[in-house]
Amino acid sequence: MILTLVGDDLFSKERRIDQFLEKTLGERKNDPLARKFLFATDTSIPSIADAVMEACDSMSMFASEQVVVVRKGEALKSGDIDALTHWLSTKPDCKLLLEFEKLAAKATKKDSGEGGKGTGELYKILKTVGEIEKFDSPREWDIPKWITTHVQTNLGKRIEPMAVEYIANALGTDLSIIDAELQKIILFAGESKEITLEQARLMVVPQREIASFEIRESFGNRDARAFTQKLRELLDSNVDGVAIVSALQSYSVRLLHICSMLDNGMSPKDIATKLGVNEWLFCTKQNEPRKARNWNKPILCRVIKRLGDLDYEIKMGKFESRMSLEISLASLVIR
């Protein structure tokens, strides 16, 4: 059994590795004698490929073979890649899991090097002798859908749409942090079958300097007066300009994504389903399709570019006063 995990979603990959060990070792999954972890970044190992082949051929105290897990596979040297490619082509009978952040599906000159097979050939072999599973981190607009699915599928609870919205805005995109906070809510919620907004607000402290929903309503409506008032409130509360720009840029990208789907003929209901958000919140209460149409794609592209420039200018100290920063931000909605 040979399994390859590829992607930057470390949280989901950790869960998958645990499932692999559970399936191959059962009750012995935590027994260090029945499994072997190798890291491609370990400079004390002369050849990772040799270590893998030796470990796969070794017997543990409790089984006829060891389960081998290779972490940080993207750091494999070209010689190890070639050796593993050749060994795997013989279709060895082993229990092996390889974990990569990136693994090229096609060979390139940069990838393979002179005379080397490269990760492109390794990918082909791994796909032939085993399975390759992709684990890409969800984009920011996919986080609400991920939270809903994770709570229902892995935590065995329901969660209110408003609670999903609050947690997504409060915690950002780090799945391990989101999972830890959700489990904390469940731990203190007792016998409650559903995570409510009240529980989320009580147990989850926002870990971002500014939650995007604090300013996105007036921004999405292109309401210059309300937007300027909210800007002053945030700046009066000593919210950093970089945090405001980051929140606006994130929401602008979301609106651009919604715009693209509307232009492709998708209905607001279908867009809500694709984004994994509550249909009533998306279509009625927040009415994000209308907000996206308030801007349209060309203007949003210019706004996103300008926000990138503002981020650079703030970090380089080019704003001499708070007033100049406020005017630059306020001008975003007056177009």
C-alpha positions as CSV (number, residue, x, y, z in Angstrom):
1,M,0.0,0.0,0.0
2,I,1.6,3.2,-1.2
3,L,-0.1,6.6,-0.6
4,T,1.2,10.0,-1.6
5,L,-0.2,13.3,-0.1
6,V,0.4,16.5,-2.0
7,G,-0.5,20.1,-1.0
8,D,-0.1,22.8,1.6
9,D,-3.1,21.9,3.8
10,L,-1.0,20.6,6.7
11,F,-4.0,20.2,9.0
12,S,-5.8,17.8,6.7
13,K,-2.6,16.0,5.8
14,E,-2.0,15.3,9.5
15,R,-5.4,13.8,9.8
16,R,-4.9,11.7,6.7
17,I,-1.6,10.4,8.0
18,D,-3.3,9.4,11.3
19,Q,-5.9,7.5,9.3
20,F,-3.3,5.7,7.3
21,L,-1.5,4.5,10.4
22,E,-4.9,3.5,11.9
23,K,-5.7,1.4,8.8
24,T,-2.3,-0.2,8.5
25,L,-1.4,-0.7,12.2
26,G,-4.6,-0.6,14.1
27,E,-4.0,-0.6,17.8
28,R,-0.3,-0.5,17.2
29,K,-0.4,2.9,15.3
30,N,1.5,4.6,18.1
31,D,4.1,1.9,18.6
32,P,7.5,3.3,17.5
33,L,8.7,-0.2,16.7
34,A,6.0,-0.8,14.1
35,R,6.4,2.5,12.2
36,K,9.2,4.7,11.0
37,F,9.1,8.4,10.3
38,L,11.7,9.9,7.9
39,F,12.2,13.5,7.1
40,A,13.7,14.5,3.8
41,T,15.2,17.6,5.5
42,D,17.2,15.4,7.9
43,T,20.8,16.1,7.0
44,S,22.1,13.3,9.3
45,I,20.7,10.7,6.9
46,P,23.1,10.2,3.9
47,S,20.4,8.9,1.6
48,I,16.7,9.2,2.3
49,A,16.0,6.7,-0.5
50,D,18.3,4.1,1.0
51,A,16.7,4.6,4.4
52,V,13.2,4.2,2.9
53,M,14.1,1.0,1.1
54,E,15.8,-0.4,4.2
55,A,12.9,0.4,6.5
56,C,10.3,-1.0,4.1
57,D,12.3,-4.3,3.9
58,S,12.6,-4.5,7.7
59,M,10.5,-6.4,10.1
60,S,9.1,-4.9,13.3
61,M,8.7,-6.8,16.5
62,F,5.0,-7.2,15.9
63,A,4.6,-7.5,12.1
64,S,6.3,-8.8,9.0
65,E,7.0,-5.2,7.8
66,Q,7.3,-1.7,9.1
67,V,5.0,1.2,8.1
68,V,7.1,4.0,6.7
69,V,6.2,7.7,6.5
70,V,8.3,10.2,4.6
71,R,7.7,13.8,5.5
72,K,8.8,17.0,3.7
73,G,9.3,15.0,0.4
74,E,9.7,18.3,-1.6
75,A,13.2,18.5,0.0
76,L,14.4,15.2,-1.6
77,K,17.7,15.4,-3.5
78,S,17.8,14.5,-7.1
79,G,19.8,11.3,-6.4
80,D,17.1,10.2,-3.9
81,I,14.4,11.0,-6.4
82,D,16.0,8.9,-9.0
83,A,16.7,6.0,-6.6
84,L,13.1,6.0,-5.3
85,T,11.7,6.2,-8.9
86,H,13.7,3.1,-9.9
87,W,12.8,1.2,-6.7
88,L,9.1,2.0,-7.0
89,S,9.0,1.0,-10.6
90,T,9.6,-2.6,-9.4
91,K,6.2,-2.3,-7.5
92,P,7.5,-3.2,-4.0
93,D,5.1,-4.8,-1.6
94,C,5.3,-2.3,1.3
95,K,3.3,0.1,3.4
96,L,4.6,3.5,2.5
97,L,3.3,7.1,2.8
98,L,5.1,10.0,1.2
99,E,4.1,13.6,2.0
100,F,4.9,16.6,-0.2
101,E,4.0,20.2,-0.2
102,K,4.6,20.3,-3.9
103,L,5.2,17.5,-6.4
104,A,5.4,18.3,-10.1
105,A,3.2,16.2,-12.3
106,K,5.3,17.0,-15.4
107,A,9.1,17.0,-15.7
108,T,10.9,20.3,-16.4
109,K,14.5,21.1,-17.0
110,K,14.7,22.9,-13.7
111,D,13.0,20.0,-12.0
112,S,15.0,17.2,-13.4
113,G,18.5,18.5,-13.8
114,E,21.1,17.0,-16.0
115,G,20.5,13.3,-16.5
116,G,18.0,13.1,-13.7
117,K,14.5,11.8,-13.8
118,G,13.0,14.6,-11.7
119,T,9.8,14.7,-9.7
120,G,7.7,14.4,-12.9
121,E,8.8,10.8,-13.3
122,L,8.4,10.2,-9.6
123,Y,4.8,11.5,-9.8
124,K,4.0,9.1,-12.7
125,I,5.4,6.1,-10.8
126,L,3.6,7.0,-7.6
127,K,0.4,7.4,-9.5
128,T,0.9,3.9,-11.1
129,V,1.9,1.9,-8.0
130,G,-0.4,3.7,-5.4
131,E,-2.7,6.6,-4.9
132,I,-2.0,10.4,-4.9
133,E,-4.3,12.6,-2.8
134,K,-4.4,16.4,-3.1
135,F,-4.7,18.6,0.0
136,D,-4.8,22.3,-1.0
137,S,-5.6,24.8,1.7
138,P,-9.1,26.3,1.2
139,R,-9.2,29.9,0.0
140,E,-10.6,32.5,2.3
141,W,-14.0,32.4,0.7
142,D,-14.1,28.6,1.1
143,I,-13.5,28.7,4.9
144,P,-17.2,29.0,5.9
145,K,-18.0,25.9,3.8
146,W,-15.0,24.1,5.4
147,I,-16.2,24.9,8.9
148,T,-19.7,23.7,8.3
149,T,-18.5,20.4,6.7
150,H,-15.9,19.9,9.4
151,V,-18.3,20.4,12.3
152,Q,-20.9,18.1,10.8
153,T,-18.6,15.4,9.5
154,N,-15.7,15.2,11.9
155,L,-17.1,16.8,15.1
156,G,-20.6,15.4,15.0
157,K,-22.4,18.7,15.6
158,R,-24.5,21.3,13.8
159,I,-23.5,24.9,13.6
160,E,-25.6,28.1,13.1
161,P,-24.8,30.0,9.9
162,M,-24.1,33.2,11.9
163,A,-21.7,31.3,14.1
164,V,-19.9,30.0,11.0
165,E,-19.6,33.6,9.7
166,Y,-18.3,34.9,13.0
167,I,-15.7,32.2,13.4
168,A,-14.5,32.5,9.8
169,N,-14.0,36.3,10.2
170,A,-12.5,36.0,13.6
171,L,-9.9,33.3,13.0
172,G,-8.8,33.6,9.4
173,T,-7.6,30.6,7.3
174,D,-5.5,28.6,9.7
175,L,-7.4,25.3,9.9
176,S,-5.6,24.0,13.0
177,I,-6.6,27.1,14.9
178,I,-10.2,26.9,13.7
179,D,-10.4,23.2,14.7
180,A,-8.9,23.9,18.1
181,E,-11.4,26.7,18.7
182,L,-14.4,24.6,17.5
183,Q,-13.4,21.8,19.9
184,K,-13.1,24.3,22.7
185,I,-16.6,25.4,22.1
186,I,-17.9,21.8,22.0
187,L,-16.0,21.0,25.2
188,F,-17.7,23.8,27.1
189,A,-21.1,23.6,25.4
190,G,-22.0,20.5,27.3
191,E,-24.9,18.5,25.7
192,S,-25.7,21.2,23.1
193,K,-26.2,19.6,19.7
194,E,-25.6,22.9,17.8
195,I,-22.9,25.5,18.0
196,T,-24.7,28.9,18.3
197,L,-23.5,32.4,17.6
198,E,-23.7,33.2,21.3
199,Q,-21.4,30.3,22.1
200,A,-19.0,31.3,19.4
201,R,-18.9,34.9,20.6
202,L,-18.4,33.8,24.2
203,M,-15.6,31.3,23.5
204,V,-13.8,32.6,20.4
205,V,-11.6,35.7,20.7
206,P,-10.9,37.3,17.3
207,Q,-7.2,36.6,16.4
208,R,-7.0,39.1,13.6
209,E,-6.4,42.8,14.2
210,I,-9.6,43.6,12.4
211,A,-12.4,41.4,11.2
212,S,-13.4,42.1,7.7
213,F,-17.1,42.4,8.5
214,E,-16.5,45.5,10.5
215,I,-16.0,47.6,7.4
216,R,-17.2,45.5,4.4
217,E,-20.9,46.5,4.7
218,S,-20.3,50.2,3.8
219,F,-17.5,49.3,1.4
220,G,-19.7,46.8,-0.5
221,N,-22.5,49.3,-0.7
222,R,-20.1,52.0,-1.9
223,D,-21.5,54.3,0.7
224,A,-18.9,56.9,1.0
225,R,-20.3,58.6,4.1
226,A,-20.8,55.4,6.1
227,F,-17.4,54.1,4.9
228,T,-15.6,57.3,6.0
229,Q,-17.3,57.2,9.4
230,K,-16.3,53.6,9.9
231,L,-12.7,54.4,8.9
232,R,-12.6,57.1,11.5
233,E,-14.0,54.8,14.2
234,L,-11.3,52.2,13.4
235,L,-8.5,54.7,13.3
236,D,-9.7,56.3,16.5
237,S,-9.5,52.8,18.1
238,N,-5.8,52.6,17.0
239,V,-6.5,49.9,14.4
240,D,-3.4,49.8,12.1
241,G,-3.8,51.0,8.6
242,V,-2.2,47.8,7.2
243,A,-4.9,45.7,8.9
244,I,-7.7,47.9,7.3
245,V,-6.1,47.6,3.9
246,S,-5.7,43.8,4.4
247,A,-9.4,43.5,5.3
248,L,-10.5,45.5,2.3
249,Q,-8.3,43.7,-0.1
250,S,-9.6,40.3,1.1
251,Y,-13.2,41.4,0.7
252,S,-12.5,42.9,-2.7
253,V,-11.0,39.6,-3.9
254,R,-14.2,37.9,-2.6
255,L,-16.4,40.3,-4.5
256,L,-14.4,39.9,-7.6
257,H,-14.8,36.1,-7.3
258,I,-18.6,36.6,-7.0
259,C,-18.6,38.9,-10.0
260,S,-16.8,36.3,-12.1
261,M,-19.4,33.6,-11.2
262,L,-22.3,36.0,-11.9
263,D,-20.8,36.8,-15.3
264,N,-20.6,33.1,-16.0
265,G,-24.3,32.8,-15.5
266,M,-24.4,31.3,-12.0
267,S,-27.4,32.2,-9.9
268,P,-26.9,33.7,-6.4
269,K,-28.2,30.5,-4.9
270,D,-25.7,28.4,-6.8
271,I,-22.9,30.8,-5.8
272,A,-23.9,30.5,-2.1
273,T,-23.7,26.7,-2.4
274,K,-20.3,26.9,-4.1
275,L,-18.9,29.2,-1.4
276,G,-20.4,27.0,1.3
277,V,-22.3,29.9,2.9
278,N,-25.8,30.2,4.2
279,E,-28.1,31.2,1.3
280,W,-30.3,33.6,3.3
281,L,-27.3,35.4,4.7
282,F,-25.6,35.6,1.3
283,C,-28.5,36.4,-0.9
284,T,-30.8,38.4,1.4
285,K,-29.3,39.7,4.7
286,Q,-25.9,40.6,3.3
287,N,-26.9,40.6,-0.4
288,E,-23.3,40.1,-1.6
289,P,-24.4,39.5,-5.3
290,R,-25.7,43.1,-5.3
291,K,-22.6,44.4,-3.6
292,A,-20.5,42.7,-6.2
293,R,-22.5,44.3,-9.0
294,N,-22.1,47.7,-7.2
295,W,-18.5,47.5,-8.2
296,N,-18.1,45.3,-11.3
297,K,-14.9,43.5,-12.3
298,P,-12.8,46.3,-13.9
299,I,-13.3,48.7,-11.0
300,L,-12.6,45.9,-8.5
301,C,-9.3,45.0,-10.3
302,R,-8.2,48.7,-10.0
303,V,-9.2,48.8,-6.3
304,I,-7.3,45.6,-5.5
305,K,-4.2,47.0,-7.3
306,R,-4.6,50.3,-5.4
307,L,-4.9,48.5,-2.1
308,G,-1.7,46.6,-2.8
309,D,0.0,50.0,-3.5
310,L,-1.4,51.4,-0.2
311,D,-0.1,48.4,1.7
312,Y,3.4,49.2,0.4
313,E,3.1,52.9,1.0
314,I,2.0,52.5,4.6
315,K,4.8,50.0,5.4
316,M,7.3,52.4,3.8
317,G,6.0,55.3,5.9
318,K,4.9,57.4,3.0
319,F,1.9,58.8,4.7
320,E,2.8,61.9,6.7
321,S,-0.4,62.1,8.6
322,R,-3.5,60.1,9.5
323,M,-5.6,62.5,7.4
324,S,-3.7,61.6,4.2
325,L,-4.2,57.9,4.9
326,E,-7.9,58.4,5.6
327,I,-8.4,60.4,2.4
328,S,-6.5,57.7,0.4
329,L,-8.7,54.9,1.8
330,A,-12.0,56.9,1.5
331,S,-11.2,57.6,-2.2
332,L,-11.5,53.9,-2.9
333,V,-15.3,54.1,-2.8
334,I,-15.6,57.4,-4.7
335,R,-15.1,56.1,-8.2
